[in-house]
């Protein structure tokens, strides 16, 4: 029996090594259908910009990420729709973002500020916001969380607003969206 298990394990490793030893692909190797880069690197410690589609004729635009964005552009590696994980590095080799794709469409994004401090943690279903999407401040504190059901706000939300620049105290808004319909659970900051 032990020999059978060992034989199956060895076959699995040698016949399907990509499943056992899956590695993250460098984000610089991820392209769009015309061969251009899916990501545009800024040469800073900021995560790369993400392609959003055609700007004019054959000119594409890359923009920063935000909570609630839909990312419809297909991702390719070696001219095939990409399924797997990719990682972006800054100029000193630190991880600044991780991405997960399935059949060319984004499923999850994690962007970092500095080493190991999350900036965004976003979930998608085939490029459409789905599940929890969270944003964090420079010190790692949650400043916004929204929940989506296939692109529609659905579930609790949280928004911590720093307003010291305006001479106001910080404020937290909470609420619930039920398939896009807002039910407040706190006073909006503007009504305080």
N, C-alpha and C positions, 0 to 999 in steps of 0.2 A: 504494500500500500504506500509506504514512504517513497519507494522508488518511482511509483506512478505519479505521485505529487511532484517529486523533483523533476521528472521528465516533462510534465506539463508546464512547470515553472520555467524550465530552461527553454522549451519551445516558445513560450510566451515572450521571454526576453529576446531571443534571437530572431524570431519571426516578426515581432511587433515592438522593436526597440523604441519607436517614437512614442508609444504609450507609456513605457516605463521611464524613459529618460527624456521626457518632454522638456524642452528649454524655451525660454522666452526669446523671441526674435527682436533684434535691434529695431526700434521704431523707424530708423532711417531707411530700412529696407522695405517698408510698407508703402505701396503706391496706390494710385487710383487707376481707373481703366485706361487712361491714355499714357500711363507710365510716369506721370508726375508724382511727386511725393504726397502722401496722405497728410503728413505733418510738415510744418514749416518751423525750423529751429531758429531761435532768436539769438543764439550765441551767448545767452546769459544763463542765470540760474533759474529762470522762469520756464515752466513747462512749454512744450511746443504749441504753436497755433494749430488748429484742426481745419481741414478743408471743408468748406460749406457749399461748394458748387460753383457753377459758372457765373462769373461777374459780368462779362461781356464777350461775345463771340467765343474765342477759345481761351480767354483769360479767366483763371480761377481765383477765388479769394480764400484766405486762411484767416481765421479769427480766434480770439481766446474763448475758452469754454465758460458756460454759465449754467446754473441750475435751470432745468426745464427745456434746454435746447434739444431739438431733434437733429440727429446726425444721419442723413440719408445716403451719403456718398459711400460707395462700395470700396472696400480695402482689398488689395491684392498683394501676394508675395509670389514671386516667380511666375507672374501672369495668371495665377489661379486665385479664386476667391479665398481669402485668408480665414482659416479657423485656427485659433490658438491665442497665445499671449504675446504681447510685445512690450518692450521697456524702453524708456527714453532716459538719457543721461545728460548731465550738464558737462561743461568743459573739463571738470576735474574728476569725472567718472562717478559722481553721485547719482543715484536714481532720482529722477524728478517726476516720473509718471509711469504708470502701468496701465495697459489696455488689454481687454479681452474681446475677441471677435469670434463670430460664428457665421459661416457661409458669407464672409465679407462684410457683415454688419456688426456694429459695435454693441457689446453687451454690458461692459463694465469699464469704468474709468476711475483711477485713483491718481490724483496729482498731489505732489508734495512741495512744501516750503522747507528749505534746509534739509537736513538729514532726518528722515522718519517722522516729520510733522505733516500730517495730512492737511491739504488745502481743500480738496474736493473728493468725495466718494459718491459716485453716481452709478445708478443701475438703469439698464435699458432693456428693451425687448425689441431686437432687430432695429436698433437705432432710435427707437421711440422711448421717451422717458417712461419707466415702469418700475415701481417699487420706490424705495427710499433714495433720496438725493440730499446729500449733506454738504454744507460749506463750513469751513473752520477759519477762525481768526489767526493772526500771526503767532499767538501764544498757544494754539492748539484747542482753544475753546470753541464749542459749537456756536455758530452765529445764525445758521439757517438750516432748517430741515423741511422738505416738502415731500409728499408721497404722491405717486402717480399710478394710474391704472390705464395702461396703453395710451399715454399722452394726456390724459385728463386728470386734473388734480383730484385726488381721492384719498382721504385720510387726514390725520392730524398734521399741523404745521407749527413751526416754531421760528421766531425771528427776533434775535437780540440786536437792538440798534444802539450803537455808540453815538451819542449826540453831543459830546462835550465840545466839539468845534462850534456848536450853535449855542453854547451856554446852557444846555439842558442836561438833565440826568439821563443815564442810560435807561432804556425801556425794552421790555419784552412783550411781544405779541404772540398769542397762541390762538388756534382755531382749528376747525375741522372742515374739510371739503368732502361733500358726499356727491361723487360723480360731477364735480365742477360747481356745485352749489355751496356757498360759503356759510358756515355757522360760526360766529365768533364765540370764543370762550374767554376772551379778555377784551378790555377796551383797546381800540387801536391807539397807537402812540400819539397820533394827531389829535385825539379827543381828550387827552389827559390835561 
